[in-house]
Amino acid sequence: MAKIPPRLPKPPAKDRRFYVITDSDVYLSLQKEAHARDTDVWTLGGSVLTAWLDAGCPLSFDVSQPTPVNTVPSPPPSSSPIAPTKGGAR
């Protein structure tokens, strides 16, 4: 009788291919873009979906402006009289 293998702490990620449904115009555009980027439609489609997921699945997003994840906003400027002024001089 075969034993059940132990669970791995984090199983390795494997590349997977799956199918999506879209208009033929969208598919043709994706094929043209993949060709222009010297890749295949599957790799480009996976990259687009990965970028969309990494951006938090927004309704629209600009991949040239990646959304920072887990960033803390900068604190407001100090009102202290000894804080450096613009240009780094005190």
JONORNOR-V871729 format. One record per backbone hydrogen bond with DSSP energy under -1.0 kcal/mol. NH is the residue of the N-H (numbers start at 0). CO is the residue of the C=O. If there is no record, write none. Layout:
NH|CO / NH|CO
This chain:
26|22 / 27|23 / 28|24 / 29|25 / 30|26 / 31|27 / 32|28 / 33|29 / 34|30 / 35|31 / 36|32 / 37|34 / 38|33 / 43|39 / 44|40 / 45|41 / 46|42 / 47|43 / 48|44 / 49|45 / 50|46 / 51|47 / 52|48 / 53|49 / 54|50 / 55|52 / 56|51 / 64|61 / 82|79 / 84|88 / 87|84
